[in-house]
Amino acid sequence: MRKTVPFLDLGAAYIELKPEIDAAISRVMNSGGYILGPEVDAFERDFAEYLGSSYAVAVSDGLSALCLALRALGIKEGDEVIVPSNTFIATWLAVSHCGATPVPVEPDPQTHNIAVEKLSFSLTKRTRAIVPVHLYGRPANMDPIIQFGRDNNLKIVEDAAQAHGATYKGNKIGSLSSDAVAWSFYPGKNLGAFGDGGAVTTNDLDIEKKLRLYRNYGSEKKYEHRIKGFNSRLDEIQAAILRVKLKHLDLWNTRRKNIAEKYVSDICNENVNLPGTCITEGSVWHLFVVQCAEREQLQNHCARLGITTMIHYPCPPHRQAAYSVDIKLPVAESLASHVISLPIGPHMSESDINRVIEAVNTFRCI
Ligand SMILES: *Cc1c(COP(=O)(O)O)cnc(C)c1O
C-alpha cells in the first residue's frame, strides 16, 4: 500500500526550516521573557513592512483579531455588520461577540466571495460595518466594497485569515484602504505559527492604540487600566517563529501557485468543476476547492487511492446550532453540499501532485 497523500504536511514545513526555528525558540527560552516582548515588537514591524501597512498589532488568534478590530472601530450592541454567508464561522462569531448582529450576504457563485451587487439589499439604518473575507486565499472584490462602505458610512474590516501575501489588482491585501485587516496564524494557514496567533493591521494610529489597549487588559502601563480590555496577547516563541516563516512566505506561496496551475491544466473530469483562472488572480491558494455534484463519491474514490481531502465548509454559519437563523441562503447552502478541497501545500512532492490529478481524473460517477 502506498503512503497516503496528506491534506497538508506541517511536519515537513518544520523540517525545511528546522535550524532557523530551533535557533529562534532557544533564543526566546534563554531571554527569560515570554509574552509581548522584543520578538513580538520585531514581528509586528516585519509583518507591517511586508504588507505595506502602517501598523501591525499581534494578538492571540484570528478570532480575537476580528473581535478586537470591530471593537476598536466602535461596533457594539444593536449594530448590524454585513458578513459573507459562505465563510468559516469565526467571521460571524466576531460580530456576535461584540454584541452586534451578523447580516449575511450571499457569495458570487463563481468566486465564492461576497457578491458586491447584493450588498445594498442587506443595508439597514443599523448597518455599521462590512467584513469581507478573502476566502481560500482569493481576494474579495475590494474596490466596489470600499466604495460601498464610503457611500454608506460603514467601517470595513477585512478577514484575511486565509490570504497572507495575496494581492488585489497588484496591491497586497493589508495595504488597501479599509479600516483594519484581521489575520490568523493558526498552524494550517499560509503563514502559520506552532500554536495559535493572530494580528490586526491598520493605517490608522488611533485604531492601533486602541488595539494595543484591548489586547492587554486595557493597559499601557502595568496596573493602569484605561478600558475594560481582554487577554489576547501573542507570546514570544510564536512571534520568533513567525519572523522566520515570514521570510519564506513568498516562496511557499509560489509553490502553492505552481501546484494550483498544474491542477488547473491537468485535471480533466466532466463531473468535477475547477476554479476558473480568471477569478483567481492574486490568490495565494490557501485551499484548492473544486465542486462535484456527487461529492461523497469523489471523496471516497480519493480516499481509496490514499488521497486526503477536506470540505470547506460542510455547513454554513446560519445552519449551525450556534445560529440556526431561519433564512434561506441557497448559494451558500449549495456550495456547502458540493465543495471539496484537494491537498495543496508548499511541501507536496511531484509524485503526490500527480497522484491527486490521477485520482480526480479516474473518478466516475455511479
Ligand atoms: C482561520 C480563520 C479564522 C480564525 O482564525 P483562528 O486563528 O483560528 O481564530 C477566521 N476567519 C477565517 C476565514 C479563517 O479561515
The ligand as an SDF file (V2000), in Angstrom:
LIG
                    3D

 15 15  0  0  0  0  0  0  0  0999 V2000
   -8.8760   30.5110   10.4640 C   0  0  0  0  0  0  0  0  0  0  0  0
   -9.8950   31.5450   10.1900 C   0  0  0  0  0  0  0  0  0  0  0  0
  -10.3110   32.4600   11.1780 C   0  0  0  0  0  0  0  0  0  0  0  0
   -9.9650   32.3430   12.6370 C   0  0  0  0  0  0  0  0  0  0  0  0
   -8.6520   32.1960   12.9630 O   0  0  0  0  0  0  0  0  0  0  0  0
   -8.2210   31.4750   14.3450 P   0  0  0  0  0  0  0  0  0  0  0  0
   -6.7930   31.8370   14.4820 O   0  0  0  0  0  0  0  0  0  0  0  0
   -8.4640   30.0180   14.1580 O   0  0  0  0  0  0  0  0  0  0  0  0
   -9.0500   32.0540   15.4340 O   0  0  0  0  0  0  0  0  0  0  0  0
  -11.1720   33.4770   10.8080 C   0  0  0  0  0  0  0  0  0  0  0  0
  -11.6400   33.5810    9.5540 N   0  0  0  0  0  0  0  0  0  0  0  0
  -11.2980   32.7040    8.5850 C   0  0  0  0  0  0  0  0  0  0  0  0
  -11.8400   32.9010    7.2060 C   0  0  0  0  0  0  0  0  0  0  0  0
  -10.4270   31.6530    8.8760 C   0  0  0  0  0  0  0  0  0  0  0  0
  -10.1070   30.7760    7.9110 O   0  0  0  0  0  0  0  0  0  0  0  0
  1  2  1  0
  2  3  1  0
  2 14  2  0
  3  4  1  0
  3 10  2  0
  4  5  1  0
  5  6  1  0
  6  7  2  0
  6  8  1  0
  6  9  1  0
 10 11  1  0
 11 12  2  0
 12 13  1  0
 12 14  1  0
 14 15  1  0
M  END
$$$$
